[in-house]
Amino acid sequence: MDDLLTTKQLMDLLQLDRTTIYRMLNDGRLPATRVGGQWRFSRQAIEKWLADQVGSASESKVSTESDPPHATIEVLPVYCLEPIQEVFAQTSDVGAVTTDLTGKPLTSVSNSCTFCNLILSTEKGRARCAASWEKLSKQTDQQPRLEKCHAGLTYARGRIMVQNQFIAMFFVGQFTVDNAESLQADNHLQRVARECQVDEKALTVAAQDIRIFEKARAERLLRLLQLVANMYSHIGEERLDLLTRLKRVAEIAGVSSV
């Protein structure tokens, strides 16, 4: 059964004000019907109308000002991605973060361990973490693989792709594989503390609680990591499509932006 949208619902869908909606109605540019003296809009008809507008836009040359939105990190709704990241990190018992291709975090770090929290508490530490994240943006491998960060912990990245463009990364990590002896060695902790300007004693205590995964578990995590990255990619594709439609609607309605 076809849903009938109210004027308010259509305003929310198209991100247009009531005056613009009524102007488009009066001009005959919107499919609508009267029900009990009120305007109602068939969802199917509106979706077809939107598709027609996007189709006609692709057939005509548009100016630079009306270029459709591009696949950039701005199409990723962080408010939507962060809860998914948090659930994945908690259920998999890993740290997780989403970054741009320069290693700049787009989200907070989820389920972060004490060891990494100490490093992330200093400017030097955050810079070294960002450099480790950025390094994996240059990997040619399409699929994630286990790597070592600047502090010696294991991590991996999933590629977030929108319109075949690599726009962001989803990371999991903050664990070590099989044993933590090398991470707990005095000379290693001294180096990390010095480079990140972190209190060595506090770092030594925190190192005792670093997560230890068996190799098989760590490798299984890689597949799940990419599944989440693929989900992010799909969300980005859907949102870019919506933004393109809304921009076209705004142009038709005679407004400069949505």
N, C-alpha and C positions, 0 to 999 in steps of 0.2 A: 504494500500500500504506500502511495506517495505521501510524504510528509508535507504539511503546509506550514510555512514559516510566517511568523508575525513580522511586522515592520521592525520591531526591536531586534529580533533574531537576525533579520537580514542586515541591519545596521552593524551588528557584531560580526557577522560573517564577512561583509565587504569592507568593514572599517570605514564606513561613510556616515555622515550625519543625516538626521531626518530630512532636513531641507533638500539635500542633494538627492536622496532617495525619491522624494516627491517630485522634484524637478525632472528626474529621469522617467518617472511614471507619466507625468504630464506630456513629456516629449515622445512617449511611446517606446522608450528604449529598454524598458524592463518588462518581462512577462509577469503578469499578475492577474488576480481575479478578486471580485468582491464576495465576501462571505459575511452575511449579517451586517452589512454596511461598513465592514472593515476590510482593508486590503490584506490579502493573503498571497503567499508566493510559493509555488510548487518547488520543492527542493530539486526534483529531477530537471525541471525547466530551467532553474537558476544554474545548476551545474552544466547543463548543455549550453546555456547562454555564455557562461564563463569560458567554456571550451571553445566556443565560436569566436569569442573576443581574442583569446590567445592565438587561435589559428589564423585569424585575419591579421594579427600583428606580425606573425611570422612571414606573411606574404607581402608585406609592404615594408619599404625602407623607412626606418625611424631615425630621428636625430640622436646626437650624442646624449642630450638631456633625457631622452626617453629609452635609453638602452635598458634591457632587462637586468635584474640583479645578477651578479656573478657568484660563482662558487668560491666563497671565502669563509673564514671562520665566523663571520657575522651571521651566517645562515644557521649556525648551530645554537639551538636554544639551551643555554647552560642550565637554566632552571629545570629543564626536563632531563638533561644528561646526568646531573649531579646525584639525584636519588638513585638512578640505576647504578652508577658507579659505587655509591655507598653500600647498596645491598650486595653487589658483587664482591666488594672488598671484605665485608663482614662475613659473608657465607664462605668465601674461599680462604679467609684468614690471611690476607695480603694487604699491603699498602697499595693504593691506586690513585692516579691523577690523570687529568686530561690536559694536554698542552698544545700550543701552536707549534709551528715548525722551527721556531727559534728556541724552544724549550721554556717559553713563558707559560706558567700555569693558567688555564682557563677556569679551573675549578680548585677548590681546596683539596688537600691531600686527605683521602679517606683512610680510616683505620691505620693511621701512622704509628709506628712503634716508637718507644722512648729514645732509642739510639738515633733514629732519623729525625725525631723531633728536636733533639739537641742540635744536630747539624743544621736543620732548617731554621733554628732560632737566631742564627747569625747571618749577617749580610754575605760574608765570605762563603759560608756553608750553602746558602741558597744559590749563590752564583755557581758554585761547583756542581750542585745538583742540576741546575738549568743547563749547564754545559754537557753533562752526561745525557740529559734528555735530548738536547739538540743534536748530539753526535749520532743518535739513531735515526734522525730524519734523513741522514745522508746514506743510510744503508740501502743497498740496491735490492736486497731480498724483499719479496712481496709478503712473505709469511713471517711471523714473529719467531725469534730465537732467543735463547738464554744468553745474557750478557752480564758483565761485571761493571758496576758503577764506580765512581771515583773513590768511594769508601769501601769497596770490596764486596758489597752485597750484590745478589743476583736480581736482575730485572729484565723486562722484555716489553716491546711495544707492538701495538696493533695499529695499522694504517687506517685512518678515516678518510674515505674518498667520496667526493661529491662531483658528479658529472665527469668522472674519470680524472679528477684533479685531487692530488694529495694535499689536504688542507690542515689536518691536525693529527694528533697521536693520542692513543689511550695506553697508559702504562700500568703494569702491575709489578710489584717487587717487594723490597725490604725483607728478603729472606736469603738464606744460603742453602746450598745443596749438600746433603750428607753430613757435614760437620762444620762447626764454627771455630775450630782451633786457630786457623790462620787469622780470622777476624778478631780473635781475642788475644792475640800475641801483643806483648808490650810495645815492641817497636812499631807495629802497625797502628796501634791506637795512639801512640805518641805522634806519628806522622799525621793522622787524620785530625787529631785535636789541634795540632799546630797549623795545618793548612786551613782549617775551618774556624779557627779561633774559638774553640770550645774547651770547656774545663775538662782536663784529661781524666781526673778521678771520676767525675760524673759519667763520662763516656765509657770508662772501664766497667763501671757498675751496670750501665745500660747494655753493654755488649754481652752480658751473661744471659740476657733474655731475647737475643736475636732468634727469629724463627728459623727452624731447621726443617727442610723438606727432603724427602727421598727423591731421587732423580726422576723416577716414574711419575710421581705426583707433580713435580715441576713441569715435566713435559706435557702432561695432560692439561695443565693450566694454559699452555700456549694455544690450544685449540679453543678453549673457552674465551680466552682473551680476544682472539680474532672475531669470535661470534659477537662479542659486545661491540667491538669496533665496527663490525658490519651493521649492527643495529643502529649505531650512531650515524653511519653513512646513510642508511635508509631514512632516518629522521631528518637529516640534512637535505636529502633529495626532496622529500615531501615538503619541507618548509620552503625550500627555494622555489618549488613549483607554486606554492601558495603565494609567496611574495611576488612572483612574476604575474600571477593572475590579478592580485590586488593592484599592482602597479598599472596593469592594463585597464582595470576598472576605473582607477583614479583618472587616467588619461581620458577615458570615454566620458566620465562625469565632469570633466573640465577642472579637476583639482590637480595641484602640482605634485602632491605627495600623499602617501597613505599613512 
